[in-house]
Amino acid sequence: DTMRRVVRQSKFRHVFGQAVKNDQCYDDIRVSRVTWDSSFCAVNPRFVAIIVDASGGGAFLVLPLHKTGRIDKSYPTVCGHTGPVLDIDWCPHNDQVIASGSEDCTVMVWQIPENGLTLSLTEPVVVLEGHSKRVGIVAWHPTARNVLLSAGCDNAIIIWNVGTGEALINLDDMHVDMIYNVSWNRNGSLICTASKDKKVRVIDPRKQEIVAEKDKAHEGARPMRAIFLADGNIFTTGFSRMSERQLALWNPKNMEEPIALHEMDTSNGVLLPFYDPDTNIIYLCGKGDSSIRYFEITDESPYVHYLNTFSSKEPQRGMGFMPKRGLDVNKCEIARFFKLHERKCEPIIMTVPRKSDLFQDDLYPDTAGPEAALEAEEWFEGKNADPLLISLKHGYIPGKNRDLKVVKKNILDNKPAANKKSDLINAPKKAADASNSQNEAKLDEILKELKSIKDTITNQDERISKLEQQMAKIAD
């Protein structure tokens, strides 16, 4: 109650949520029934991806945002996993690249065609193998290109260089129990994790050491979540000993006592936190709840200020959260959720009511753009960089995405990389001339392939005519 008593000046006090009309929903989708506490949905300014029920394997749908209405049963899926998909995450630096973790113990990275799928996608760009049990968490590095983290039920966290398909860091001795979630900090120098042993840990992945930890961050036995905020503090959700849902705020430099701890209610759904660093608002979506509560984090007591609750009739199976650059700034939209029902996905739009139609720069400070601040190698060597920011003043226009290229390092295989089929996906090159020479090489390669196909056809033609002659002789 103390959270609600004081009327406080905040431009977000009147944020209101609204579900879109029926024809703007995505209908007739069989949302996955797997019992796993991930959000089952990932969105970016181009696509919405939803984990669906699939017989005999694991699959997820990828729909262009404008493809609303009824989704045909035969709509193509991404379906290369042999077990159910448990988590998906869009690459923050390429809106056509998505990673998936599955019960089949693998992580796969996929390149989605620019206008969406016309055929089902069964061939990932790269398969990352290293976990011995199912992989329930995948999370891209916020600022370094092609760096991906995965966490499995083997209690290991692996950090991959997707550009080479290699596991570069393996944290397999830090967790003694199941990892519930992993969150990168703003510049990707640290991660925090919540685990079944009730500990919240702050880890420096490159030094492979635990920097801070809190035992019994929440005393209850049900799953916790821990995420980094923009200022370096950590926000957690969990349960009290009496099974009340709690939220707390921690300073990782001193984890003895929380900065703030609030009890909420006695529902048993796990609270999934979604955080917007630009406005410092946290949205809490409970699995199985039919509401989204939101709070503003400030540096004055009580630090976590309750703003409001968006309520609806239907419970949510999962939730997707749109990055800032995918929002409509002309409508003062500050968040958009993609709520999963049993058979549909319903966008919910959060807006701050304003009288003016002009760009509201207090609502839209410069936000993380799609350019990576570092290359994977630079990050692994120890460099850090904050996200590269862009202005949303004139809205966000998605640029052309570079294809993801995987260059496998293999001593036995010293052939030039261009000969490999998997490498037809062109590499991110810094200079235009490099890409020109690459295009020429590619053209050469295609011409060579054409020539070899023509040769094969000629040979087969000769063979067929010989066989026909033999047949004719036998018939005579």
Summary of the structure (lengths in Angstrom):
residues: 476
radius of gyration: 24.9
end to end distance: 100.8
largest distance: 104.0
contacts: 1477
relative contact order: 0.13
helix: 14%
strand: 36%
